[in-house]
Amino acid sequence: MNIGEIQQILDLHKCCYELIAQDKPILSAADAKQYYPIEKAAPMLVLQSEKGLLGCIVSFQHGKLNFDELKRQFGFIQLKLADRKVIKEETGYDIGTIPLAGLGLDCIFDKKLLKHDFVFGCTGNERLTLKIKPADLLRVNVIIGQFE
């Protein structure tokens, strides 16, 4: 999915968002600080379960995910970070560019994001960042559950 298609999804759902252009890709938290408050970063992780791939929209402030707790909460037998090659093959995106909207996977959502007015994440284009209200992410993605 290209950025135009992602914008169409966001516009269709009447999301409050902005695309922020960068001179260079954001490859680390230090890079991100030049463009937005890092505590509002919301990476889209891709997890692998026995049922297939799953998106995980998580707060940068969350720290390490507790996979045992997530398995228990959402009824998975197996759950881990997906392999980068599998992610690329299945979604078309490289790690570090996985968009917050338009991924096409069921997702779980970190409730900590809801305390922010806006959050920031990838668009599929390494030189564009999406600034969006976290509640809008709940509407444009297929959220199968929320966690803390």
C-alpha positions, 0 to 999 in steps of 0.5 A, a space after each residue: 500500500 502506498 502513501 496515497 492509499 493510506 491517506 485515502 483510508 485516513 480521510 475516509 475515516 475522517 482521521 485527524 492526522 498530519 504527514 511529517 516529511 524528514 530529510 533522512 530516515 528515522 533509524 533510532 530514538 535519537 533520530 526521531 527526537 529531531 521531529 517529534 517527542 519520542 515519548 509519543 512514538 507508536 511503532 507498529 510491531 508485527 507478531 507471529 502467533 499460531 494463527 498467523 501474523 498480528 499487528 501490535 501498536 505499542 507505546 514507545 514507553 511500554 518497554 519490553 512486551 510480556 509475551 506470556 501475559 499477551 498470550 494469556 490475555 488474547 488466548 494465543 498458544 504461541 506469540 513472538 516477534 515475527 521474522 523480518 523476512 516473513 514480515 517483508 514477504 507477507 506485508 511488503 514492508 521492512 521493519 522500521 517502515 511498517 505503517 500505523 494504518 493500512 497494514 491489513 492485519 488484525 491488531 492489538 493496541 496499547 492503551 497507554 497511547 490513549 493518554 496522548 493527544 497525538 502519536 507518531 509512527 511509520 507510514 511505509 515510507 521511511 521519509 514520512 512520519 504519521 502524526 495521528 490521534 490515537 483514537 483514530 488508530 482504533 477506527 482505521 485498524 482491525 483491533 482485536 483487543 487492547 492491553 496495558 
